[in-house]
């Protein structure tokens, strides 16, 4: 268990071992989550990434992406389309 003291301005210093476990460094943000009366501190980037992963769960199958090569092919096609659009816009 780690201990932190609250300053008069409501600030705390997160102990280094906790920062390491959270994967946060100077300038990073943390999020506080209430769960059954407990407050949990999490790395905000990891929470955002998890939310995105959850939001896209099942989308690959929905659009017919079964293998990694399917994704590579789709990205190449999208880049080709974007280049064509940008080339068309450059002529106007």
PDB file of N, CA, C and O in Angstrom:
ATOM      1  N   UNK A   1       0.850  -1.179   0.000  1.00  0.00           N
ATOM      2  CA  UNK A   1       0.000   0.000   0.000  1.00  0.00           C
ATOM      3  C   UNK A   1       0.888   1.231   0.000  1.00  0.00           C
ATOM      4  O   UNK A   1       1.895   1.291   0.705  1.00  0.00           O
ATOM      5  N   UNK A   2       0.502   2.202  -0.795  1.00  0.00           N
ATOM      6  CA  UNK A   2       1.241   3.468  -0.899  1.00  0.00           C
ATOM      7  C   UNK A   2       0.423   4.571  -0.237  1.00  0.00           C
ATOM      8  O   UNK A   2      -0.800   4.472  -0.138  1.00  0.00           O
ATOM      9  N   UNK A   3       1.097   5.611   0.210  1.00  0.00           N
ATOM     10  CA  UNK A   3       0.456   6.708   0.918  1.00  0.00           C
ATOM     11  C   UNK A   3       0.801   8.017   0.220  1.00  0.00           C
ATOM     12  O   UNK A   3       1.943   8.214  -0.195  1.00  0.00           O
ATOM     13  N   UNK A   4      -0.172   8.912   0.086  1.00  0.00           N
ATOM     14  CA  UNK A   4       0.058  10.233  -0.494  1.00  0.00           C
ATOM     15  C   UNK A   4      -0.649  11.262   0.367  1.00  0.00           C
ATOM     16  O   UNK A   4      -1.729  11.001   0.896  1.00  0.00           O
ATOM     17  N   UNK A   5      -0.047  12.418   0.507  1.00  0.00           N
ATOM     18  CA  UNK A   5      -0.596  13.496   1.317  1.00  0.00           C
ATOM     19  C   UNK A   5      -1.261  14.527   0.405  1.00  0.00           C
ATOM     20  O   UNK A   5      -0.720  14.874  -0.645  1.00  0.00           O
ATOM     21  N   UNK A   6      -2.423  15.008   0.805  1.00  0.00           N
ATOM     22  CA  UNK A   6      -3.152  16.020   0.037  1.00  0.00           C
ATOM     23  C   UNK A   6      -2.675  17.400   0.471  1.00  0.00           C
ATOM     24  O   UNK A   6      -2.637  17.703   1.663  1.00  0.00           O
ATOM     25  N   UNK A   7      -2.311  18.236  -0.500  1.00  0.00           N
ATOM     26  CA  UNK A   7      -1.872  19.602  -0.203  1.00  0.00           C
ATOM     27  C   UNK A   7      -3.089  20.488   0.043  1.00  0.00           C
ATOM     28  O   UNK A   7      -4.213  20.083  -0.253  1.00  0.00           O
ATOM     29  N   UNK A   8      -2.885  21.681   0.577  1.00  0.00           N
ATOM     30  CA  UNK A   8      -4.012  22.603   0.774  1.00  0.00           C
ATOM     31  C   UNK A   8      -4.771  22.922  -0.523  1.00  0.00           C
ATOM     32  O   UNK A   8      -5.938  23.310  -0.476  1.00  0.00           O
ATOM     33  N   UNK A   9      -4.115  22.761  -1.670  1.00  0.00           N
ATOM     34  CA  UNK A   9      -4.774  23.011  -2.962  1.00  0.00           C
ATOM     35  C   UNK A   9      -5.430  21.757  -3.512  1.00  0.00           C
ATOM     36  O   UNK A   9      -5.906  21.774  -4.648  1.00  0.00           O
ATOM     37  N   UNK A  10      -5.475  20.668  -2.749  1.00  0.00           N
ATOM     38  CA  UNK A  10      -6.133  19.441  -3.183  1.00  0.00           C
ATOM     39  C   UNK A  10      -5.267  18.573  -4.081  1.00  0.00           C
ATOM     40  O   UNK A  10      -5.781  17.659  -4.726  1.00  0.00           O
ATOM     41  N   UNK A  11      -3.979  18.831  -4.139  1.00  0.00           N
ATOM     42  CA  UNK A  11      -3.082  18.074  -5.003  1.00  0.00           C
ATOM     43  C   UNK A  11      -2.399  16.947  -4.226  1.00  0.00           C
ATOM     44  O   UNK A  11      -2.228  17.021  -3.009  1.00  0.00           O
ATOM     45  N   UNK A  12      -2.015  15.904  -4.963  1.00  0.00           N
ATOM     46  CA  UNK A  12      -1.228  14.818  -4.382  1.00  0.00           C
ATOM     47  C   UNK A  12      -0.083  14.492  -5.325  1.00  0.00           C
ATOM     48  O   UNK A  12      -0.138  14.789  -6.518  1.00  0.00           O
ATOM     49  N   UNK A  13       0.949  13.882  -4.777  1.00  0.00           N
ATOM     50  CA  UNK A  13       2.021  13.328  -5.593  1.00  0.00           C
ATOM     51  C   UNK A  13       1.783  11.833  -5.639  1.00  0.00           C
ATOM     52  O   UNK A  13       1.713  11.165  -4.607  1.00  0.00           O
ATOM     53  N   UNK A  14       1.660  11.317  -6.857  1.00  0.00           N
ATOM     54  CA  UNK A  14       1.432   9.877  -7.010  1.00  0.00           C
ATOM     55  C   UNK A  14       2.780   9.185  -6.843  1.00  0.00           C
ATOM     56  O   UNK A  14       3.725   9.491  -7.569  1.00  0.00           O
ATOM     57  N   UNK A  15       2.880   8.259  -5.899  1.00  0.00           N
ATOM     58  CA  UNK A  15       4.155   7.572  -5.678  1.00  0.00           C
ATOM     59  C   UNK A  15       4.667   6.903  -6.959  1.00  0.00           C
ATOM     60  O   UNK A  15       3.878   6.430  -7.776  1.00  0.00           O
ATOM     61  N   UNK A  16       5.973   6.869  -7.123  1.00  0.00           N
ATOM     62  CA  UNK A  16       6.593   6.376  -8.344  1.00  0.00           C
ATOM     63  C   UNK A  16       6.169   4.955  -8.685  1.00  0.00           C
ATOM     64  O   UNK A  16       5.954   4.650  -9.858  1.00  0.00           O
ATOM     65  N   UNK A  17       6.044   4.081  -7.700  1.00  0.00           N
ATOM     66  CA  UNK A  17       5.641   2.702  -7.988  1.00  0.00           C
ATOM     67  C   UNK A  17       4.231   2.643  -8.559  1.00  0.00           C
ATOM     68  O   UNK A  17       3.944   1.813  -9.421  1.00  0.00           O
ATOM     69  N   UNK A  18       3.355   3.513  -8.086  1.00  0.00           N
ATOM     70  CA  UNK A  18       1.988   3.580  -8.613  1.00  0.00           C
ATOM     71  C   UNK A  18       2.019   4.141 -10.032  1.00  0.00           C
ATOM     72  O   UNK A  18       1.309   3.645 -10.907  1.00  0.00           O
ATOM     73  N   UNK A  19       2.842   5.181 -10.272  1.00  0.00           N
ATOM     74  CA  UNK A  19       2.966   5.743 -11.626  1.00  0.00           C
ATOM     75  C   UNK A  19       3.454   4.688 -12.605  1.00  0.00           C
ATOM     76  O   UNK A  19       2.969   4.608 -13.734  1.00  0.00           O
ATOM     77  N   UNK A  20       4.414   3.878 -12.173  1.00  0.00           N
ATOM     78  CA  UNK A  20       4.929   2.806 -13.033  1.00  0.00           C
ATOM     79  C   UNK A  20       3.823   1.805 -13.353  1.00  0.00           C
ATOM     80  O   UNK A  20       3.667   1.400 -14.505  1.00  0.00           O
ATOM     81  N   UNK A  21       3.065   1.408 -12.353  1.00  0.00           N
ATOM     82  CA  UNK A  21       1.982   0.435 -12.564  1.00  0.00           C
ATOM     83  C   UNK A  21       0.894   0.996 -13.471  1.00  0.00           C
ATOM     84  O   UNK A  21       0.298   0.259 -14.256  1.00  0.00           O
ATOM     85  N   UNK A  22       0.632   2.303 -13.366  1.00  0.00           N
ATOM     86  CA  UNK A  22      -0.370   2.943 -14.223  1.00  0.00           C
ATOM     87  C   UNK A  22       0.176   3.226 -15.615  1.00  0.00           C
ATOM     88  O   UNK A  22      -0.587   3.418 -16.562  1.00  0.00           O
ATOM     89  N   UNK A  23       1.504   3.252 -15.735  1.00  0.00           N
ATOM     90  CA  UNK A  23       2.108   3.585 -17.023  1.00  0.00           C
ATOM     91  C   UNK A  23       1.987   5.057 -17.348  1.00  0.00           C
ATOM     92  O   UNK A  23       1.816   5.420 -18.512  1.00  0.00           O
ATOM     93  N   UNK A  24       2.073   5.919 -16.333  1.00  0.00           N
ATOM     94  CA  UNK A  24       1.964   7.361 -16.556  1.00  0.00           C
ATOM     95  C   UNK A  24       3.286   8.039 -16.241  1.00  0.00           C
ATOM     96  O   UNK A  24       4.084   7.571 -15.428  1.00  0.00           O
ATOM     97  N   UNK A  25       3.485   9.169 -16.923  1.00  0.00           N
ATOM     98  CA  UNK A  25       4.685   9.982 -16.694  1.00  0.00           C
ATOM     99  C   UNK A  25       4.275  11.442 -16.599  1.00  0.00           C
ATOM    100  O   UNK A  25       3.094  11.769 -16.722  1.00  0.00           O
ATOM    101  N   UNK A  26       5.228  12.303 -16.386  1.00  0.00           N
ATOM    102  CA  UNK A  26       4.982  13.735 -16.242  1.00  0.00           C
ATOM    103  C   UNK A  26       4.146  14.262 -17.408  1.00  0.00           C
ATOM    104  O   UNK A  26       4.491  14.041 -18.569  1.00  0.00           O
ATOM    105  N   UNK A  27       3.067  14.945 -17.109  1.00  0.00           N
ATOM    106  CA  UNK A  27       2.199  15.525 -18.131  1.00  0.00           C
ATOM    107  C   UNK A  27       1.040  14.640 -18.558  1.00  0.00           C
ATOM    108  O   UNK A  27       0.092  15.121 -19.180  1.00  0.00           O
ATOM    109  N   UNK A  28       1.099  13.347 -18.232  1.00  0.00           N
ATOM    110  CA  UNK A  28      -0.007  12.446 -18.573  1.00  0.00           C
ATOM    111  C   UNK A  28      -1.214  12.760 -17.700  1.00  0.00           C
ATOM    112  O   UNK A  28      -1.100  13.405 -16.657  1.00  0.00           O
ATOM    113  N   UNK A  29      -2.368  12.290 -18.150  1.00  0.00           N
ATOM    114  CA  UNK A  29      -3.601  12.490 -17.387  1.00  0.00           C
ATOM    115  C   UNK A  29      -4.081  11.161 -16.841  1.00  0.00           C
ATOM    116  O   UNK A  29      -3.876  10.105 -17.439  1.00  0.00           O
ATOM    117  N   UNK A  30      -4.729  11.244 -15.681  1.00  0.00           N
ATOM    118  CA  UNK A  30      -5.356  10.074 -15.084  1.00  0.00           C
ATOM    119  C   UNK A  30      -6.840  10.366 -14.951  1.00  0.00           C
ATOM    120  O   UNK A  30      -7.265  11.521 -14.930  1.00  0.00           O
ATOM    121  N   UNK A  31      -7.614   9.302 -14.863  1.00  0.00           N
ATOM    122  CA  UNK A  31      -9.055   9.441 -14.703  1.00  0.00           C
ATOM    123  C   UNK A  31      -9.438   8.738 -13.405  1.00  0.00           C
ATOM    124  O   UNK A  31      -8.855   7.718 -13.039  1.00  0.00           O
ATOM    125  N   UNK A  32     -10.422   9.298 -12.722  1.00  0.00           N
ATOM    126  CA  UNK A  32     -10.916   8.714 -11.481  1.00  0.00           C
ATOM    127  C   UNK A  32     -12.291   8.124 -11.748  1.00  0.00           C
ATOM    128  O   UNK A  32     -13.176   8.798 -12.275  1.00  0.00           O
ATOM    129  N   UNK A  33     -12.461   6.862 -11.381  1.00  0.00           N
ATOM    130  CA  UNK A  33     -13.699   6.141 -11.635  1.00  0.00           C
ATOM    131  C   UNK A  33     -14.264   5.670 -10.303  1.00  0.00           C
ATOM    132  O   UNK A  33     -13.553   5.079  -9.490  1.00  0.00           O
ATOM    133  N   UNK A  34     -15.557   5.938 -10.087  1.00  0.00           N
ATOM    134  CA  UNK A  34     -16.208   5.430  -8.877  1.00  0.00           C
ATOM    135  C   UNK A  34     -16.784   4.054  -9.184  1.00  0.00           C
ATOM    136  O   UNK A  34     -17.472   3.862 -10.187  1.00  0.00           O
ATOM    137  N   UNK A  35     -16.492   3.110  -8.312  1.00  0.00           N
ATOM    138  CA  UNK A  35     -16.958   1.735  -8.497  1.00  0.00           C
ATOM    139  C   UNK A  35     -17.360   1.168  -7.138  1.00  0.00           C
ATOM    140  O   UNK A  35     -16.501   0.851  -6.315  1.00  0.00           O
ATOM    141  N   UNK A  36     -18.676   1.039  -6.905  1.00  0.00           N
ATOM    142  CA  UNK A  36     -19.194   0.502  -5.646  1.00  0.00           C
ATOM    143  C   UNK A  36     -18.613   1.208  -4.422  1.00  0.00           C
ATOM    144  O   UNK A  36     -18.194   0.568  -3.458  1.00  0.00           O
ATOM    145  N   UNK A  37     -18.595   2.541  -4.482  1.00  0.00           N
ATOM    146  CA  UNK A  37     -18.134   3.322  -3.347  1.00  0.00           C
ATOM    147  C   UNK A  37     -16.626   3.478  -3.261  1.00  0.00           C
ATOM    148  O   UNK A  37     -16.135   4.156  -2.358  1.00  0.00           O
ATOM    149  N   UNK A  38     -15.884   2.877  -4.162  1.00  0.00           N
ATOM    150  CA  UNK A  38     -14.419   2.996  -4.185  1.00  0.00           C
ATOM    151  C   UNK A  38     -14.027   3.908  -5.344  1.00  0.00           C
ATOM    152  O   UNK A  38     -14.717   3.951  -6.363  1.00  0.00           O
ATOM    153  N   UNK A  39     -12.943   4.622  -5.194  1.00  0.00           N
ATOM    154  CA  UNK A  39     -12.422   5.472  -6.265  1.00  0.00           C
ATOM    155  C   UNK A  39     -11.192   4.785  -6.844  1.00  0.00           C
ATOM    156  O   UNK A  39     -10.253   4.435  -6.128  1.00  0.00           O
ATOM    157  N   UNK A  40     -11.224   4.602  -8.164  1.00  0.00           N
ATOM    158  CA  UNK A  40     -10.133   3.926  -8.861  1.00  0.00           C
ATOM    159  C   UNK A  40      -9.464   4.939  -9.779  1.00  0.00           C
ATOM    160  O   UNK A  40     -10.137   5.677 -10.498  1.00  0.00           O
ATOM    161  N   UNK A  41      -8.141   4.969  -9.750  1.00  0.00           N
ATOM    162  CA  UNK A  41      -7.381   5.845 -10.632  1.00  0.00           C
ATOM    163  C   UNK A  41      -6.833   5.002 -11.779  1.00  0.00           C
ATOM    164  O   UNK A  41      -6.237   3.949 -11.557  1.00  0.00           O
ATOM    165  N   UNK A  42      -7.045   5.483 -13.024  1.00  0.00           N
ATOM    166  CA  UNK A  42      -6.572   4.763 -14.209  1.00  0.00           C
ATOM    167  C   UNK A  42      -5.849   5.736 -15.142  1.00  0.00           C
ATOM    168  O   UNK A  42      -6.065   6.946 -15.091  1.00  0.00           O
ATOM    169  N   UNK A  43      -5.001   5.187 -15.978  1.00  0.00           N
ATOM    170  CA  UNK A  43      -4.342   5.944 -17.038  1.00  0.00           C
ATOM    171  C   UNK A  43      -5.414   6.307 -18.063  1.00  0.00           C
ATOM    172  O   UNK A  43      -6.059   5.419 -18.620  1.00  0.00           O
ATOM    173  N   UNK A  44      -5.610   7.601 -18.317  1.00  0.00           N
ATOM    174  CA  UNK A  44      -6.700   8.026 -19.203  1.00  0.00           C
ATOM    175  C   UNK A  44      -6.509   7.539 -20.633  1.00  0.00           C
ATOM    176  O   UNK A  44      -7.495   7.276 -21.322  1.00  0.00           O
ATOM    177  N   UNK A  45      -5.267   7.412 -21.100  1.00  0.00           N
ATOM    178  CA  UNK A  45      -5.018   6.926 -22.457  1.00  0.00           C
ATOM    179  C   UNK A  45      -5.451   5.472 -22.584  1.00  0.00           C
ATOM    180  O   UNK A  45      -6.056   5.086 -23.584  1.00  0.00           O
ATOM    181  N   UNK A  46      -5.146   4.676 -21.582  1.00  0.00           N
ATOM    182  CA  UNK A  46      -5.535   3.262 -21.624  1.00  0.00           C
ATOM    183  C   UNK A  46      -7.052   3.120 -21.599  1.00  0.00           C
ATOM    184  O   UNK A  46      -7.600   2.247 -22.272  1.00  0.00           O
ATOM    185  N   UNK A  47      -7.730   3.956 -20.841  1.00  0.00           N
ATOM    186  CA  UNK A  47      -9.193   3.921 -20.787  1.00  0.00           C
ATOM    187  C   UNK A  47      -9.760   4.319 -22.152  1.00  0.00           C
ATOM    188  O   UNK A  47     -10.684   3.674 -22.647  1.00  0.00           O
ATOM    189  N   UNK A  48      -9.219   5.368 -22.760  1.00  0.00           N
ATOM    190  CA  UNK A  48      -9.698   5.814 -24.073  1.00  0.00           C
ATOM    191  C   UNK A  48      -9.473   4.723 -25.123  1.00  0.00           C
ATOM    192  O   UNK A  48     -10.348   4.473 -25.952  1.00  0.00           O
ATOM    193  N   UNK A  49      -8.312   4.077 -25.093  1.00  0.00           N
ATOM    194  CA  UNK A  49      -8.029   3.008 -26.044  1.00  0.00           C
ATOM    195  C   UNK A  49      -9.001   1.849 -25.859  1.00  0.00           C
ATOM    196  O   UNK A  49      -9.494   1.290 -26.839  1.00  0.00           O
ATOM    197  N   UNK A  50      -9.275   1.489 -24.620  1.00  0.00           N
ATOM    198  CA  UNK A  50     -10.217   0.403 -24.344  1.00  0.00           C
ATOM    199  C   UNK A  50     -11.609   0.767 -24.858  1.00  0.00           C
ATOM    200  O   UNK A  50     -12.301  -0.077 -25.428  1.00  0.00           O
ATOM    201  N   UNK A  51     -12.021   2.022 -24.657  1.00  0.00           N
ATOM    202  CA  UNK A  51     -13.330   2.470 -25.143  1.00  0.00           C
ATOM    203  C   UNK A  51     -13.420   2.360 -26.663  1.00  0.00           C
ATOM    204  O   UNK A  51     -14.444   1.936 -27.197  1.00  0.00           O
ATOM    205  N   UNK A  52     -12.343   2.745 -27.364  1.00  0.00           N
ATOM    206  CA  UNK A  52     -12.324   2.642 -28.824  1.00  0.00           C
ATOM    207  C   UNK A  52     -12.376   1.182 -29.254  1.00  0.00           C
ATOM    208  O   UNK A  52     -13.114   0.823 -30.172  1.00  0.00           O
ATOM    209  N   UNK A  53     -11.585   0.340 -28.583  1.00  0.00           N
ATOM    210  CA  UNK A  53     -11.598  -1.084 -28.913  1.00  0.00           C
ATOM    211  C   UNK A  53     -12.990  -1.670 -28.712  1.00  0.00           C
ATOM    212  O   UNK A  53     -13.470  -2.439 -29.545  1.00  0.00           O
ATOM    213  N   UNK A  54     -13.633  -1.311 -27.617  1.00  0.00           N
ATOM    214  CA  UNK A  54     -14.987  -1.806 -27.347  1.00  0.00           C
ATOM    215  C   UNK A  54     -15.971  -1.321 -28.417  1.00  0.00           C
ATOM    216  O   UNK A  54     -16.834  -2.076 -28.866  1.00  0.00           O
ATOM    217  N   UNK A  55     -15.829  -0.045 -28.823  1.00  0.00           N
ATOM    218  CA  UNK A  55     -16.735   0.526 -29.816  1.00  0.00           C
ATOM    219  C   UNK A  55     -16.589  -0.161 -31.171  1.00  0.00           C
ATOM    220  O   UNK A  55     -17.566  -0.288 -31.909  1.00  0.00           O
ATOM    221  N   UNK A  56     -15.375  -0.605 -31.502  1.00  0.00           N
ATOM    222  CA  UNK A  56     -15.132  -1.222 -32.801  1.00  0.00           C
ATOM    223  C   UNK A  56     -15.211  -2.745 -32.767  1.00  0.00           C
ATOM    224  O   UNK A  56     -15.024  -3.399 -33.793  1.00  0.00           O
ATOM    225  N   UNK A  57     -15.485  -3.303 -31.611  1.00  0.00           N
ATOM    226  CA  UNK A  57     -15.564  -4.757 -31.500  1.00  0.00           C
ATOM    227  C   UNK A  57     -16.602  -5.295 -32.492  1.00  0.00           C
ATOM    228  O   UNK A  57     -17.745  -4.839 -32.513  1.00  0.00           O
ATOM    229  N   UNK A  58     -16.199  -6.255 -33.298  1.00  0.00           N
ATOM    230  CA  UNK A  58     -17.097  -6.862 -34.263  1.00  0.00           C
ATOM    231  C   UNK A  58     -17.150  -6.164 -35.613  1.00  0.00           C
ATOM    232  O   UNK A  58     -17.717  -6.707 -36.561  1.00  0.00           O
ATOM    233  N   UNK A  59     -16.570  -4.968 -35.721  1.00  0.00           N
ATOM    234  CA  UNK A  59     -16.638  -4.214 -36.974  1.00  0.00           C
ATOM    235  C   UNK A  59     -15.837  -4.881 -38.086  1.00  0.00           C
ATOM    236  O   UNK A  59     -16.250  -4.853 -39.245  1.00  0.00           O
ATOM    237  N   UNK A  60     -14.698  -5.479 -37.749  1.00  0.00           N
ATOM    238  CA  UNK A  60     -13.885  -6.136 -38.787  1.00  0.00           C
ATOM    239  C   UNK A  60     -14.686  -7.236 -39.469  1.00  0.00           C
ATOM    240  O   UNK A  60     -14.696  -7.343 -40.695  1.00  0.00           O
ATOM    241  N   UNK A  61     -15.345  -8.037 -38.673  1.00  0.00           N
ATOM    242  CA  UNK A  61     -16.160  -9.117 -39.240  1.00  0.00           C
ATOM    243  C   UNK A  61     -17.319  -8.551 -40.052  1.00  0.00           C
ATOM    244  O   UNK A  61     -17.671  -9.090 -41.101  1.00  0.00           O
ATOM    245  N   UNK A  62     -17.906  -7.471 -39.567  1.00  0.00           N
ATOM    246  CA  UNK A  62     -19.054  -6.865 -40.238  1.00  0.00           C
ATOM    247  C   UNK A  62     -18.690  -6.391 -41.635  1.00  0.00           C
ATOM    248  O   UNK A  62     -19.499  -6.505 -42.557  1.00  0.00           O
ATOM    249  N   UNK A  63     -17.474  -5.855 -41.806  1.00  0.00           N
ATOM    250  CA  UNK A  63     -17.077  -5.344 -43.119  1.00  0.00           C
ATOM    251  C   UNK A  63     -16.260  -6.361 -43.912  1.00  0.00           C
ATOM    252  O   UNK A  63     -15.725  -6.041 -44.973  1.00  0.00           O
ATOM    253  N   UNK A  64     -16.164  -7.582 -43.397  1.00  0.00           N
ATOM    254  CA  UNK A  64     -15.526  -8.650 -44.150  1.00  0.00           C
ATOM    255  C   UNK A  64     -14.020  -8.749 -44.018  1.00  0.00           C
ATOM    256  O   UNK A  64     -13.363  -9.326 -44.883  1.00  0.00           O
ATOM    257  N   UNK A  65     -13.457  -8.192 -42.943  1.00  0.00           N
ATOM    258  CA  UNK A  65     -12.018  -8.289 -42.715  1.00  0.00           C
ATOM    259  C   UNK A  65     -11.751  -9.496 -41.825  1.00  0.00           C
ATOM    260  O   UNK A  65     -12.053  -9.482 -40.632  1.00  0.00           O
ATOM    261  N   UNK A  66     -11.186 -10.532 -42.418  1.00  0.00           N
ATOM    262  CA  UNK A  66     -10.965 -11.766 -41.673  1.00  0.00           C
ATOM    263  C   UNK A  66      -9.500 -11.969 -41.306  1.00  0.00           C
ATOM    264  O   UNK A  66      -9.183 -12.502 -40.242  1.00  0.00           O
ATOM    265  N   UNK A  67      -8.611 -11.537 -42.199  1.00  0.00           N
ATOM    266  CA  UNK A  67      -7.176 -11.750 -41.989  1.00  0.00           C
ATOM    267  C   UNK A  67      -6.440 -10.415 -42.008  1.00  0.00           C
ATOM    268  O   UNK A  67      -6.968  -9.408 -42.481  1.00  0.00           O
ATOM    269  N   UNK A  68      -5.221 -10.418 -41.492  1.00  0.00           N
ATOM    270  CA  UNK A  68      -4.413  -9.194 -41.470  1.00  0.00           C
ATOM    271  C   UNK A  68      -4.223  -8.643 -42.883  1.00  0.00           C
ATOM    272  O   UNK A  68      -4.249  -7.429 -43.084  1.00  0.00           O
ATOM    273  N   UNK A  69      -4.034  -9.525 -43.855  1.00  0.00           N
ATOM    274  CA  UNK A  69      -3.851  -9.075 -45.237  1.00  0.00           C
ATOM    275  C   UNK A  69      -5.093  -8.338 -45.747  1.00  0.00           C
ATOM    276  O   UNK A  69      -4.977  -7.430 -46.570  1.00  0.00           O
ATOM    277  N   UNK A  70      -6.278  -8.719 -45.266  1.00  0.00           N
ATOM    278  CA  UNK A  70      -7.503  -8.007 -45.640  1.00  0.00           C
ATOM    279  C   UNK A  70      -7.424  -6.548 -45.199  1.00  0.00           C
ATOM    280  O   UNK A  70      -7.836  -5.650 -45.933  1.00  0.00           O
ATOM    281  N   UNK A  71      -6.898  -6.316 -44.005  1.00  0.00           N
ATOM    282  CA  UNK A  71      -6.765  -4.955 -43.475  1.00  0.00           C
ATOM    283  C   UNK A  71      -5.749  -4.178 -44.305  1.00  0.00           C
ATOM    284  O   UNK A  71      -5.990  -3.027 -44.672  1.00  0.00           O
ATOM    285  N   UNK A  72      -4.609  -4.810 -44.602  1.00  0.00           N
ATOM    286  CA  UNK A  72      -3.572  -4.159 -45.411  1.00  0.00           C
ATOM    287  C   UNK A  72      -4.131  -3.756 -46.768  1.00  0.00           C
ATOM    288  O   UNK A  72      -3.903  -2.637 -47.229  1.00  0.00           O
ATOM    289  N   UNK A  73      -4.855  -4.654 -47.403  1.00  0.00           N
ATOM    290  CA  UNK A  73      -5.458  -4.373 -48.712  1.00  0.00           C
ATOM    291  C   UNK A  73      -6.447  -3.219 -48.617  1.00  0.00           C
ATOM    292  O   UNK A  73      -6.455  -2.341 -49.479  1.00  0.00           O
ATOM    293  N   UNK A  74      -7.282  -3.211 -47.579  1.00  0.00           N
ATOM    294  CA  UNK A  74      -8.254  -2.140 -47.410  1.00  0.00           C
ATOM    295  C   UNK A  74      -7.557  -0.794 -47.222  1.00  0.00           C
ATOM    296  O   UNK A  74      -7.976   0.206 -47.805  1.00  0.00           O
ATOM    297  N   UNK A  75      -6.498  -0.760 -46.413  1.00  0.00           N
ATOM    298  CA  UNK A  75      -5.771   0.495 -46.185  1.00  0.00           C
ATOM    299  C   UNK A  75      -5.164   0.999 -47.496  1.00  0.00           C
ATOM    300  O   UNK A  75      -5.233   2.191 -47.792  1.00  0.00           O
ATOM    301  N   UNK A  76      -4.573   0.098 -48.278  1.00  0.00           N
ATOM    302  CA  UNK A  76      -3.995   0.499 -49.567  1.00  0.00           C
ATOM    303  C   UNK A  76      -5.065   1.080 -50.485  1.00  0.00           C
ATOM    304  O   UNK A  76      -4.827   2.090 -51.146  1.00  0.00           O
ATOM    305  N   UNK A  77      -6.230   0.458 -50.534  1.00  0.00           N
ATOM    306  CA  UNK A  77      -7.327   0.951 -51.374  1.00  0.00           C
ATOM    307  C   UNK A  77      -7.801   2.331 -50.913  1.00  0.00           C
ATOM    308  O   UNK A  77      -8.050   3.211 -51.737  1.00  0.00           O
ATOM    309  N   UNK A  78      -7.923   2.518 -49.607  1.00  0.00           N
ATOM    310  CA  UNK A  78      -8.365   3.810 -49.077  1.00  0.00           C
ATOM    311  C   UNK A  78      -7.346   4.904 -49.379  1.00  0.00           C
ATOM    312  O   UNK A  78      -7.714   6.027 -49.722  1.00  0.00           O
ATOM    313  N   UNK A  79      -6.064   4.571 -49.250  1.00  0.00           N
ATOM    314  CA  UNK A  79      -5.020   5.555 -49.568  1.00  0.00           C
ATOM    315  C   UNK A  79      -5.054   5.923 -51.046  1.00  0.00           C
ATOM    316  O   UNK A  79      -4.890   7.089 -51.404  1.00  0.00           O
ATOM    317  N   UNK A  80      -5.266   4.930 -51.899  1.00  0.00           N
ATOM    318  CA  UNK A  80      -5.340   5.170 -53.338  1.00  0.00           C
ATOM    319  C   UNK A  80      -6.522   6.093 -53.653  1.00  0.00           C
ATOM    320  O   UNK A  80      -6.392   7.031 -54.440  1.00  0.00           O
ATOM    321  N   UNK A  81      -7.676   5.820 -53.034  1.00  0.00           N
ATOM    322  CA  UNK A  81      -8.857   6.665 -53.234  1.00  0.00           C
ATOM    323  C   UNK A  81      -8.594   8.090 -52.762  1.00  0.00           C
ATOM    324  O   UNK A  81      -8.983   9.050 -53.426  1.00  0.00           O
ATOM    325  N   UNK A  82      -7.932   8.226 -51.615  1.00  0.00           N
ATOM    326  CA  UNK A  82      -7.655   9.555 -51.072  1.00  0.00           C
ATOM    327  C   UNK A  82      -6.716  10.325 -51.993  1.00  0.00           C
ATOM    328  O   UNK A  82      -6.914  11.518 -52.226  1.00  0.00           O
ATOM    329  N   UNK A  83      -5.693   9.647 -52.519  1.00  0.00           N
ATOM    330  CA  UNK A  83      -4.781  10.307 -53.465  1.00  0.00           C
ATOM    331  C   UNK A  83      -5.536  10.785 -54.698  1.00  0.00           C
ATOM    332  O   UNK A  83      -5.283  11.878 -55.204  1.00  0.00           O
ATOM    333  N   UNK A  84      -6.467   9.961 -55.179  1.00  0.00           N
ATOM    334  CA  UNK A  84      -7.252  10.329 -56.364  1.00  0.00           C
ATOM    335  C   UNK A  84      -8.120  11.552 -56.072  1.00  0.00           C
ATOM    336  O   UNK A  84      -8.228  12.452 -56.905  1.00  0.00           O
ATOM    337  N   UNK A  85      -8.728  11.585 -54.909  1.00  0.00           N
ATOM    338  CA  UNK A  85      -9.561  12.735 -54.512  1.00  0.00           C
ATOM    339  C   UNK A  85      -8.698  13.982 -54.377  1.00  0.00           C
ATOM    340  O   UNK A  85      -9.070  15.053 -54.856  1.00  0.00           O
ATOM    341  N   UNK A  86      -7.539  13.843 -53.720  1.00  0.00           N
ATOM    342  CA  UNK A  86      -6.647  14.998 -53.537  1.00  0.00           C
ATOM    343  C   UNK A  86      -6.126  15.507 -54.879  1.00  0.00           C
ATOM    344  O   UNK A  86      -5.994  16.716 -55.070  1.00  0.00           O
ATOM    345  N   UNK A  87      -5.831  14.604 -55.805  1.00  0.00           N
ATOM    346  CA  UNK A  87      -5.371  14.995 -57.127  1.00  0.00           C
ATOM    347  C   UNK A  87      -6.473  15.756 -57.867  1.00  0.00           C
ATOM    348  O   UNK A  87      -6.205  16.753 -58.537  1.00  0.00           O
ATOM    349  N   UNK A  88      -7.696  15.285 -57.742  1.00  0.00           N
ATOM    350  CA  UNK A  88      -8.842  15.957 -58.369  1.00  0.00           C
ATOM    351  C   UNK A  88      -9.068  17.341 -57.779  1.00  0.00           C
ATOM    352  O   UNK A  88      -9.398  18.279 -58.504  1.00  0.00           O
ATOM    353  N   UNK A  89      -8.892  17.474 -56.465  1.00  0.00           N
ATOM    354  CA  UNK A  89      -9.063  18.779 -55.810  1.00  0.00           C
ATOM    355  C   UNK A  89      -7.953  19.748 -56.193  1.00  0.00           C
ATOM    356  O   UNK A  89      -8.172  20.958 -56.238  1.00  0.00           O
ATOM    357  N   UNK A  90      -6.771  19.224 -56.469  1.00  0.00           N
ATOM    358  CA  UNK A  90      -5.641  20.078 -56.828  1.00  0.00           C
ATOM    359  C   UNK A  90      -5.831  20.700 -58.205  1.00  0.00           C
ATOM    360  O   UNK A  90      -5.273  21.761 -58.482  1.00  0.00           O
ATOM    361  N   UNK A  91      -6.599  20.066 -59.060  1.00  0.00           N
ATOM    362  CA  UNK A  91      -6.835  20.585 -60.415  1.00  0.00           C
ATOM    363  C   UNK A  91      -7.838  21.728 -60.437  1.00  0.00           C
ATOM    364  O   UNK A  91      -7.859  22.506 -61.391  1.00  0.00           O
ATOM    365  N   UNK A  92      -8.657  21.844 -59.421  1.00  0.00           N
ATOM    366  CA  UNK A  92      -9.724  22.864 -59.395  1.00  0.00           C
ATOM    367  C   UNK A  92      -9.230  24.174 -58.877  1.00  0.00           C
ATOM    368  O   UNK A  92      -9.996  25.133 -58.791  1.00  0.00           O
TER     369      UNK A  92
END
